[in-house]
Amino acid sequence: MSAVGAVVIEGPKACGKTVTARQIAASEVLLDVDTNARQAIAVDPALVLDGPTPRLLDEWQIEPAIWNHVRRAIDDRLDPGQFILTGSAVPPDDITRHTGAGRITRLRMRPMSLFEAGRSSGSISLSELLGGEMSQSADPGLSVADLAEEIALGGWPGFRGHSAPDVLLAMRDYLQEIARVDVARLDSTKRDPGRVERLLASLARNIATHAAATTLARDTGGAEGPLKDDTVREYLAALERLMIIEDQPAWAPHLRSKHRLRTAPKRHFVDPSLAVAALRATPDRLLRDLNLLGFLFESLVVRDLRIYAQALDARVSQYRDSGGLEVDAIVETGDGRWMAFEVKLGQGQIDDAAESLLRFAARIDTARCGNPALLGVIVATGYGYRRKDGVAVIPIGTLGP
């Protein structure tokens, strides 16, 4: 806020954007509930922009024409910190074709991490790991059953403290609202709510995998047969604009080996609880299906890594090559530092994960990419320590920013 005229906080519904913005805003306009404000925008948008600053324009995408007027007001006033815009959907590109560069910056907000929810001690800091430091840690006390519940209930701040059955029902209602109402509101394109629900279920079954559009199309088509791949991609784009799904891109390092890089993204929801809701699952059911729980645990870890990495101006990607070698998460900063992580639900998988990470590191051309700041295995339970081979073992209940 001290550097630019406005900050846009973007994220899915119910992740806490408005409450966060209100901690800073001096005045507000709630465009999703204030009919008078929406009518005023049609007459004279300046009426809505006037007020003590920073002024919060909540759910601004409902009246996307306000974008250019905010940009113009920033130019006229010449002072930083004028506006906070929050939004749970991304308008079409033509709405923001007049760039906000130098005037407006964007922040992505996600549901809470385990650290933010008070379920991780944060004793092993991602920032310190980037600096090559690795603190030992005691067992944080989280069990696999605890993590199954955290995965099912999610990091939604408004649902913390509610009973598990109530939250599970609320998350299913959340997805139904997305399928029946929110997707239709994005633009003039008509989309079948039933197909959206089937696509959400397919994404949930394929979470943390490289599922192709053809796989999703086959699942989504139903009795009428597979959808066209392009149709599925349009549905996926709509869910991305609502910030419900957030795929994990492929990392493209320089390699010493002749193996070719694979560029397909991994499929994730913004929070793994949405996958649980799409499958109508419960924590008890997850504990009876450890294979599914393992993929959901990986998605939970990716969610938390994204939150911590964003604060470090870093991004989270993944690696796969033609030799069959995969790495679950790569954290890379803007200045080129990087770390690689495997994610494993069980302690018995640590040795194989560490060996895979060391093989991966040997394939990287460190003369061009630099040496990794850390190779680590993120696990569900147990102690945090560094192995004799240098690979770190990090319980998710100790990981923090």
C-alpha positions as CSV (number, residue, x, y, z in Angstrom):
1,M,0.0,0.0,0.0
2,S,2.9,2.3,0.5
3,A,4.2,1.7,-3.0
4,V,1.2,1.7,-5.3
5,G,-2.2,3.3,-5.6
6,A,-4.2,0.2,-5.1
7,V,-3.9,-3.5,-4.1
8,V,-6.2,-6.2,-5.5
9,I,-6.6,-9.1,-3.2
10,E,-7.8,-12.1,-5.2
11,G,-8.8,-15.5,-3.9
12,P,-11.7,-18.0,-3.7
13,K,-14.9,-17.2,-1.8
14,A,-14.6,-17.5,2.0
15,C,-10.8,-17.5,2.2
16,G,-10.9,-14.3,4.3
17,K,-10.3,-11.5,1.8
18,T,-12.8,-9.0,3.2
19,V,-11.9,-9.5,6.8
20,T,-8.2,-9.1,6.0
21,A,-8.8,-5.9,3.9
22,R,-10.9,-4.4,6.7
23,Q,-8.0,-4.5,9.0
24,I,-6.4,-1.8,6.8
25,A,-9.3,0.0,5.1
26,A,-10.6,3.3,6.4
27,S,-13.9,3.0,4.5
28,E,-15.7,0.4,2.4
29,V,-18.2,-0.3,-0.3
30,L,-19.7,-3.9,-0.5
31,L,-20.7,-4.2,-4.1
32,D,-22.2,-7.7,-3.7
33,V,-24.9,-6.4,-1.3
34,D,-25.1,-2.7,-1.8
35,T,-27.6,-2.1,-4.6
36,N,-27.4,1.7,-4.2
37,A,-23.6,1.6,-4.8
38,R,-24.1,-0.5,-8.0
39,Q,-26.7,2.0,-9.3
40,A,-24.3,4.9,-8.5
41,I,-21.6,3.3,-10.5
42,A,-23.9,3.3,-13.5
43,V,-24.5,7.1,-13.0
44,D,-21.2,8.4,-11.8
45,P,-18.5,6.0,-10.5
46,A,-16.7,8.8,-8.7
47,L,-19.5,8.7,-6.1
48,V,-18.4,5.3,-5.0
49,L,-14.7,6.1,-5.0
50,D,-15.0,9.1,-2.7
51,G,-14.4,8.3,1.0
52,P,-11.6,8.0,3.6
53,T,-8.6,6.0,2.2
54,P,-7.6,3.3,1.9
55,R,-11.1,2.6,0.5
56,L,-12.2,-1.0,0.2
57,L,-14.2,-2.0,-2.9
58,D,-15.4,-5.5,-2.0
59,E,-16.2,-7.9,-4.9
60,W,-15.3,-5.3,-7.4
61,Q,-15.6,-7.8,-10.3
62,I,-19.4,-7.5,-10.0
63,E,-19.1,-4.0,-11.5
64,P,-15.9,-4.4,-13.5
65,A,-16.3,-1.0,-15.2
66,I,-15.0,0.4,-11.9
67,W,-11.5,-0.8,-12.8
68,N,-10.7,2.1,-15.2
69,H,-12.2,4.7,-12.9
70,V,-10.0,3.4,-10.0
71,R,-7.0,3.6,-12.4
72,R,-7.9,7.2,-13.3
73,A,-8.5,8.2,-9.7
74,I,-5.0,6.9,-8.8
75,D,-3.5,9.0,-11.6
76,D,-5.3,12.1,-10.5
77,R,-4.6,11.8,-6.8
78,L,-0.9,10.9,-7.2
79,D,-0.8,9.3,-3.7
80,P,-0.2,5.6,-2.9
81,G,-2.6,3.5,-0.8
82,Q,-5.9,4.8,-2.2
83,F,-7.8,1.6,-2.7
84,I,-8.1,-2.1,-1.8
85,L,-10.1,-4.2,-4.3
86,T,-11.1,-7.7,-3.3
87,G,-12.5,-10.2,-5.8
88,S,-13.4,-13.9,-5.9
89,A,-13.5,-14.1,-9.7
90,V,-11.3,-12.8,-12.5
91,P,-13.2,-10.7,-15.0
92,P,-12.5,-11.2,-18.8
93,D,-9.2,-9.8,-20.0
94,D,-10.9,-7.0,-21.9
95,I,-12.2,-5.5,-18.6
96,T,-8.7,-4.8,-17.4
97,R,-7.1,-4.2,-20.8
98,H,-6.1,-0.8,-19.6
99,T,-3.1,-1.9,-17.5
100,G,-2.7,-1.0,-13.8
101,A,1.1,-1.4,-14.1
102,G,2.8,1.0,-11.7
103,R,-0.6,1.8,-10.1
104,I,-2.2,-1.5,-9.0
105,T,-0.6,-4.7,-7.7
106,R,-2.2,-8.1,-7.1
107,L,-2.0,-10.4,-4.1
108,R,-3.2,-14.0,-4.3
109,M,-5.0,-15.2,-1.1
110,R,-5.6,-18.8,-0.3
111,P,-7.3,-20.6,2.6
112,M,-5.2,-20.8,5.7
113,S,-2.1,-23.0,6.0
114,L,-1.7,-25.4,8.9
115,F,0.6,-22.8,10.5
116,E,-2.0,-20.0,10.2
117,A,-4.6,-22.4,11.6
118,G,-2.5,-23.1,14.6
119,R,-1.9,-26.8,13.6
120,S,1.8,-26.4,12.8
121,S,4.5,-25.2,15.1
122,G,6.4,-23.5,12.3
123,S,9.7,-24.6,14.0
124,I,11.1,-25.5,10.5
125,S,11.0,-22.3,8.5
126,L,10.8,-22.3,4.7
127,S,12.8,-19.1,4.7
128,E,15.6,-20.7,6.8
129,L,15.6,-23.8,4.5
130,L,16.2,-21.5,1.5
131,G,19.2,-20.2,3.4
132,G,20.5,-23.7,3.8
133,E,19.6,-23.9,7.5
134,M,17.7,-27.0,8.9
135,S,16.5,-27.0,12.5
136,Q,15.8,-30.3,14.2
137,S,12.3,-30.6,15.6
138,A,10.4,-32.7,18.0
139,D,7.3,-34.7,16.9
140,P,4.6,-32.0,16.6
141,G,1.9,-34.5,17.7
142,L,-0.2,-34.6,14.6
143,S,-1.5,-38.0,13.7
144,V,-2.5,-39.3,10.3
145,A,-6.1,-39.2,11.6
146,D,-5.6,-35.5,12.5
147,L,-4.3,-34.8,9.1
148,A,-7.2,-36.6,7.4
149,E,-9.6,-34.3,9.3
150,E,-7.6,-31.2,8.4
151,I,-7.6,-32.2,4.7
152,A,-11.4,-32.8,4.8
153,L,-12.3,-29.6,6.6
154,G,-9.8,-27.3,4.9
155,G,-8.2,-24.0,5.8
156,W,-11.4,-21.9,5.6
157,P,-11.3,-19.4,8.4
158,G,-15.1,-19.0,8.8
159,F,-15.4,-22.8,9.4
160,R,-12.8,-23.2,12.1
161,G,-14.3,-24.4,15.3
162,H,-17.4,-25.8,13.7
163,S,-18.3,-29.5,13.9
164,A,-16.9,-31.8,11.2
165,P,-20.4,-32.8,9.9
166,D,-21.4,-29.2,9.6
167,V,-18.2,-28.2,7.7
168,L,-18.4,-31.2,5.4
169,L,-22.0,-30.2,4.5
170,A,-21.0,-26.6,4.0
171,M,-18.2,-27.5,1.7
172,R,-20.5,-29.6,-0.5
173,D,-23.0,-26.7,-0.6
174,Y,-20.0,-24.4,-1.6
175,L,-19.2,-26.6,-4.6
176,Q,-22.9,-26.9,-5.6
177,E,-23.1,-23.1,-5.6
178,I,-20.0,-22.9,-7.8
179,A,-21.5,-25.4,-10.3
180,R,-25.0,-24.0,-10.4
181,V,-24.5,-20.2,-9.9
182,D,-21.0,-18.9,-10.0
183,V,-19.8,-20.5,-13.2
184,A,-22.9,-19.1,-15.0
185,R,-22.2,-15.6,-13.7
186,L,-18.7,-15.4,-15.2
187,D,-19.8,-14.6,-18.7
188,S,-22.5,-15.2,-21.3
189,T,-21.4,-18.8,-21.9
190,K,-24.0,-21.4,-20.9
191,R,-22.5,-24.3,-18.9
192,D,-24.3,-27.4,-17.6
193,P,-24.1,-27.5,-13.8
194,G,-24.2,-31.3,-13.9
195,R,-21.2,-31.4,-16.1
196,V,-19.4,-28.9,-13.8
197,E,-20.1,-31.2,-10.9
198,R,-18.8,-34.3,-12.8
199,L,-15.7,-32.3,-13.8
200,L,-15.1,-31.4,-10.1
201,A,-15.4,-35.0,-9.1
202,S,-13.0,-36.1,-11.9
203,L,-10.5,-33.5,-10.8
204,A,-10.9,-34.8,-7.2
205,R,-10.2,-38.4,-8.3
206,N,-7.1,-37.2,-10.2
207,I,-5.8,-34.7,-7.6
208,A,-2.0,-34.3,-7.6
209,T,-1.6,-36.2,-10.9
210,H,-0.9,-35.1,-14.4
211,A,-4.4,-36.1,-15.7
212,A,-4.9,-35.1,-19.3
213,A,-7.9,-33.2,-20.6
214,T,-9.0,-36.4,-22.4
215,T,-9.2,-38.2,-19.1
216,L,-11.3,-35.4,-17.6
217,A,-13.4,-35.2,-20.7
218,R,-14.2,-38.9,-20.5
219,D,-15.3,-38.6,-16.9
220,T,-17.3,-35.4,-17.4
221,G,-19.3,-36.5,-20.4
222,G,-21.5,-38.9,-18.5
223,A,-24.0,-41.2,-20.3
224,E,-23.8,-39.0,-23.4
225,G,-20.2,-39.9,-24.0
226,P,-17.0,-37.9,-23.6
227,L,-17.0,-34.2,-24.0
228,K,-14.7,-32.5,-26.5
229,D,-11.3,-31.7,-25.1
230,D,-11.8,-28.0,-25.9
231,T,-15.1,-28.0,-24.0
232,V,-13.3,-29.4,-20.9
233,R,-10.6,-26.8,-21.2
234,E,-13.3,-24.1,-21.3
235,Y,-14.8,-25.5,-18.1
236,L,-11.3,-25.7,-16.5
237,A,-10.7,-22.0,-17.4
238,A,-13.9,-21.0,-15.8
239,L,-12.9,-22.8,-12.5
240,E,-9.5,-21.1,-12.7
241,R,-11.2,-17.7,-13.0
242,L,-13.2,-18.5,-9.9
243,M,-9.8,-19.5,-8.3
244,I,-11.2,-22.9,-7.3
245,I,-8.5,-24.9,-9.0
246,E,-4.8,-24.0,-9.2
247,D,-2.7,-26.3,-11.3
248,Q,1.0,-26.8,-10.4
249,P,3.2,-26.0,-13.4
250,A,6.2,-27.9,-14.5
251,W,9.7,-26.8,-13.7
252,A,12.1,-26.5,-16.6
253,P,15.7,-26.6,-15.4
254,H,18.8,-27.2,-17.4
255,L,19.7,-30.9,-17.4
256,R,23.0,-32.8,-17.6
257,S,21.2,-35.9,-18.8
258,K,19.5,-36.5,-22.2
259,H,16.1,-37.1,-20.6
260,R,13.4,-34.9,-21.9
261,L,11.3,-32.7,-19.6
262,R,7.5,-33.2,-19.4
263,T,5.5,-30.0,-19.3
264,A,2.0,-31.2,-18.2
265,P,0.8,-29.5,-15.0
266,K,-0.4,-31.4,-11.9
267,R,-4.0,-31.0,-11.0
268,H,-4.9,-29.3,-7.7
269,F,-7.8,-27.5,-6.0
270,V,-6.9,-24.4,-4.1
271,D,-7.7,-26.4,-1.0
272,P,-7.9,-30.2,-0.8
273,S,-11.1,-30.0,1.2
274,L,-12.8,-29.1,-2.1
275,A,-11.7,-32.5,-3.5
276,V,-13.1,-34.2,-0.5
277,A,-16.4,-32.4,-0.9
278,A,-16.5,-33.3,-4.6
279,L,-16.1,-37.0,-3.7
280,R,-18.6,-36.6,-0.8
281,A,-16.0,-38.2,1.4
282,T,-15.3,-38.0,5.1
283,P,-12.2,-38.2,7.3
284,D,-13.1,-41.8,8.2
285,R,-13.4,-42.8,4.6
286,L,-10.0,-41.2,3.8
287,L,-8.4,-43.3,6.5
288,R,-9.8,-46.4,4.8
289,D,-8.3,-45.3,1.4
290,L,-4.7,-44.5,2.1
291,N,-3.9,-44.2,-1.6
292,L,-6.3,-41.4,-2.0
293,L,-5.3,-39.9,1.3
294,G,-1.7,-39.8,0.1
295,F,-2.6,-37.8,-3.0
296,L,-4.7,-35.4,-0.9
297,F,-1.9,-35.0,1.6
298,E,0.4,-34.1,-1.2
299,S,-2.1,-31.4,-2.3
300,L,-2.3,-30.1,1.3
301,V,1.5,-29.8,1.3
302,V,1.5,-27.9,-2.0
303,R,-1.2,-25.5,-0.7
304,D,1.0,-24.7,2.4
305,L,4.2,-24.4,0.3
306,R,2.5,-22.0,-2.0
307,I,1.4,-19.8,0.9
308,Y,4.8,-19.7,2.5
309,A,6.6,-19.4,-0.8
310,Q,4.5,-16.4,-1.9
311,A,5.8,-14.4,1.1
312,L,9.4,-15.1,-0.1
313,D,8.7,-14.1,-3.7
314,A,9.0,-17.7,-4.7
315,R,6.9,-20.1,-6.8
316,V,6.0,-23.8,-6.4
317,S,6.3,-26.1,-9.4
318,Q,7.0,-29.8,-10.0
319,Y,9.3,-32.0,-12.1
320,R,8.8,-35.0,-14.4
321,D,11.0,-36.3,-17.2
322,S,10.9,-38.9,-19.8
323,G,13.0,-41.3,-17.6
324,G,10.1,-41.6,-15.2
325,L,11.7,-39.5,-12.5
326,E,9.3,-37.1,-10.7
327,V,9.7,-34.6,-7.9
328,D,6.5,-33.5,-6.1
329,A,7.4,-29.8,-5.4
330,I,10.2,-27.4,-6.5
331,V,10.3,-24.0,-4.6
332,E,12.2,-21.4,-6.6
333,T,12.8,-17.8,-5.8
334,G,13.0,-14.9,-8.1
335,D,16.8,-14.7,-7.6
336,G,17.3,-18.3,-8.7
337,R,17.6,-20.2,-5.4
338,W,15.7,-23.5,-5.4
339,M,14.7,-26.5,-3.2
340,A,13.2,-29.8,-4.1
341,F,10.7,-31.8,-2.0
342,E,9.1,-35.2,-2.1
343,V,5.9,-35.6,-0.1
344,K,5.2,-39.0,1.6
345,L,2.4,-39.9,3.9
346,G,4.3,-42.8,5.6
347,Q,7.6,-43.0,7.4
348,G,8.5,-46.2,5.5
349,Q,8.7,-44.2,2.2
350,I,11.4,-41.8,3.3
351,D,14.4,-43.9,2.1
352,D,13.0,-44.3,-1.4
353,A,12.0,-40.6,-1.5
354,A,15.5,-39.5,-0.4
355,E,17.2,-41.7,-3.1
356,S,14.9,-40.3,-5.7
357,L,15.8,-36.7,-4.7
358,L,19.5,-37.5,-4.9
359,R,19.1,-39.0,-8.4
360,F,17.1,-35.9,-9.4
361,A,19.8,-33.5,-8.1
362,A,22.4,-35.4,-10.1
363,R,20.5,-34.7,-13.3
364,I,20.4,-31.0,-12.8
365,D,23.1,-28.9,-14.5
366,T,24.1,-27.0,-11.4
367,A,26.6,-24.9,-13.4
368,R,23.6,-23.2,-14.9
369,C,20.9,-23.7,-12.3
370,G,23.0,-23.6,-9.1
371,N,23.1,-26.1,-6.3
372,P,19.8,-26.8,-4.5
373,A,19.5,-25.0,-1.2
374,L,17.9,-28.1,0.2
375,L,16.5,-31.5,-0.7
376,G,13.8,-32.6,1.6
377,V,11.1,-35.2,2.3
378,I,7.9,-33.7,3.8
379,V,6.1,-36.3,5.9
380,A,2.9,-36.6,7.8
381,T,4.2,-37.5,11.2
382,G,7.4,-37.9,13.2
383,Y,10.6,-35.9,13.9
384,G,12.4,-33.3,11.9
385,Y,16.1,-33.9,11.2
386,R,18.7,-34.1,8.5
387,R,19.8,-37.5,7.3
388,K,23.4,-38.6,6.8
389,D,23.0,-38.2,3.0
390,G,22.0,-34.5,3.6
391,V,18.3,-35.0,2.8
392,A,16.1,-33.2,5.3
393,V,13.0,-34.9,6.8
394,I,10.3,-32.4,7.6
395,P,7.0,-33.2,9.3
396,I,4.2,-31.0,7.9
397,G,3.2,-30.1,11.5
398,T,6.6,-28.3,11.9
399,L,6.7,-26.4,8.6
400,G,6.1,-22.7,8.5
401,P,7.0,-19.4,6.7
